[in-house]
Amino acid sequence: MAMDETPITLAGKNKLEAELNQLVKVEREEIKVAISEARELGDLKENAEYHSAKEKQAIIEGRIAQLQGILARARVVEVSTIKSTKIVFGATVSVLDVEKGASVTYRIVGEDESDSKANKISFSSPLGKALIGKEEGDTVIVKAPKGDIELEIESFEFVD
């Protein structure tokens, strides 16, 4: 992998491409219309609609540029083709929180697709770094704000 490339799952890439498409084809066009309509309302200095539309346009253009940059660097990792006896990028890992006695499943994904609510963790996060390279049965200690968490790796698999 080249230095400036970042790994991403296919699902993650598709989600970012869909957002980019929506911004370019729909929102960019809608904001152009809003700006020209606001312009027709007259004096631009006093025109709140115009300034609000221009601000929104700047945000949309910024996100478009950001997504284009991410996608240009993205290298899709076909997770289902990975054969590894150790945890690597893309793995879906089931761990046991030793203290709580509860199992949690995490998916190790790219930075731009991590989503803590969906238990998708970045490979560069403290937990992601702790899990990568480990095997079934290993125990990892993750430094967390509330103190160290001991996790035992129950199983992992590579599914797209």
C-alpha positions in Angstrom: 0.0 0.0 0.0 1.4 3.4 -1.0 2.1 5.9 1.8 -0.8 8.1 1.0 -3.3 5.3 0.5 -5.8 4.5 3.2 -7.6 1.2 3.5 -11.4 1.2 3.3 -14.0 -1.5 3.0 -16.2 -1.8 -0.1 -19.3 -0.8 2.0 -17.4 2.2 3.3 -16.4 3.3 -0.2 -19.9 2.8 -1.5 -21.3 4.9 1.3 -18.9 7.8 0.7 -19.5 7.6 -3.1 -23.3 7.8 -2.5 -22.8 10.9 -0.3 -20.6 12.5 -2.9 -23.1 11.8 -5.6 -25.9 13.3 -3.6 -23.9 16.4 -2.9 -22.7 16.9 -6.5 -25.9 16.0 -8.3 -28.6 17.2 -5.9 -27.4 19.6 -3.2 -24.9 21.5 -5.3 -27.6 22.2 -7.9 -30.3 23.1 -5.3 -28.0 25.6 -3.7 -27.2 27.2 -7.0 -30.9 27.8 -7.6 -31.3 29.1 -4.0 -28.4 31.6 -4.6 -29.8 32.9 -7.9 -33.3 33.2 -6.3 -31.9 35.1 -3.3 -29.9 37.3 -5.7 -33.1 38.3 -7.4 -34.4 39.6 -4.0 -32.2 42.6 -4.4 -29.6 44.2 -2.1 -27.1 41.5 -1.3 -25.7 43.3 1.8 -29.0 43.1 3.6 -30.0 39.8 2.1 -30.0 37.0 4.8 -31.2 34.3 2.3 -28.3 35.1 0.0 -25.7 34.9 2.8 -27.2 31.8 4.3 -27.2 30.1 0.8 -23.6 31.2 0.2 -22.6 29.8 3.6 -24.3 26.5 2.8 -22.6 26.4 -0.6 -19.2 26.8 1.0 -20.0 23.9 3.4 -21.2 21.7 0.5 -18.1 22.5 -1.6 -15.9 21.8 1.3 -17.4 18.4 2.0 -17.3 17.5 -1.8 -13.5 18.3 -1.8 -13.0 16.3 1.4 -14.8 13.3 0.0 -13.0 13.5 -3.3 -9.7 13.5 -1.4 -10.7 10.6 0.8 -11.8 8.5 -2.2 -8.7 9.4 -4.2 -6.6 7.9 -1.4 -8.9 5.0 -0.6 -7.7 1.5 -1.4 -10.6 -1.0 -1.2 -9.8 -4.1 0.8 -11.9 -7.0 -0.2 -12.4 -8.3 3.3 -14.0 -11.7 2.3 -10.8 -12.7 0.4 -8.6 -12.2 3.5 -7.1 -15.4 4.9 -5.4 -14.7 8.1 -4.9 -16.4 11.4 -4.4 -13.0 13.0 -6.7 -10.1 13.2 -6.1 -7.6 10.4 -8.0 -4.7 8.8 -11.5 -5.5 8.0 -12.0 -8.2 10.6 -15.2 -8.6 12.5 -14.1 -9.4 16.0 -16.0 -10.8 18.9 -14.5 -9.9 22.3 -15.4 -10.5 25.9 -15.3 -7.6 28.3 -13.7 -9.5 31.2 -14.9 -7.2 33.9 -18.5 -6.9 32.6 -18.7 -10.4 31.4 -20.3 -9.2 28.2 -19.5 -10.0 24.6 -19.2 -7.2 22.0 -18.6 -7.5 18.3 -16.5 -4.8 16.5 -15.7 -4.4 12.8 -12.2 -2.9 12.1 -12.7 -0.4 9.3 -11.0 2.7 7.7 -10.8 6.0 9.6 -13.4 7.6 7.3 -16.0 4.9 7.9 -15.7 4.4 11.6 -19.0 4.7 13.5 -19.0 3.9 17.2 -22.8 3.5 17.3 -22.6 0.7 14.7 -19.5 -0.8 16.5 -17.3 0.1 13.5 -13.9 1.1 14.9 -11.0 2.6 13.0 -7.9 0.5 12.6 -5.9 3.5 13.9 -8.1 3.8 17.1 -6.6 2.6 20.4 -8.9 -0.4 20.3 -8.2 -1.1 16.6 -4.5 -1.0 17.2 -4.8 -3.3 20.3 -6.8 -5.9 18.3 -4.7 -6.0 15.1 -2.2 -8.8 15.0 -3.8 -10.7 17.8 -5.3 -14.2 17.7 -8.3 -16.0 19.1 -7.9 -16.5 22.9 -5.5 -13.5 23.3 -6.2 -10.9 25.9 -5.7 -7.2 25.2 -5.7 -4.3 27.5 -7.2 -1.1 26.0 -6.5 2.2 27.7 -9.8 4.0 28.1 -10.7 7.3 29.7 -12.2 5.5 32.7 -9.3 3.1 33.1 -7.9 0.1 31.4 -10.4 -2.4 29.9 -9.4 -6.0 29.6 -10.8 -7.8 26.5 -10.5 -11.4 25.6 -10.7 -12.2 21.9 -13.4 -14.9 21.4 -13.4 -15.1 17.6 -13.0 -13.2 14.4 -14.0 -13.5 10.8 -13.6 -11.8 7.5 -16.9 -10.9 5.8 -17.8 -8.1 3.4 
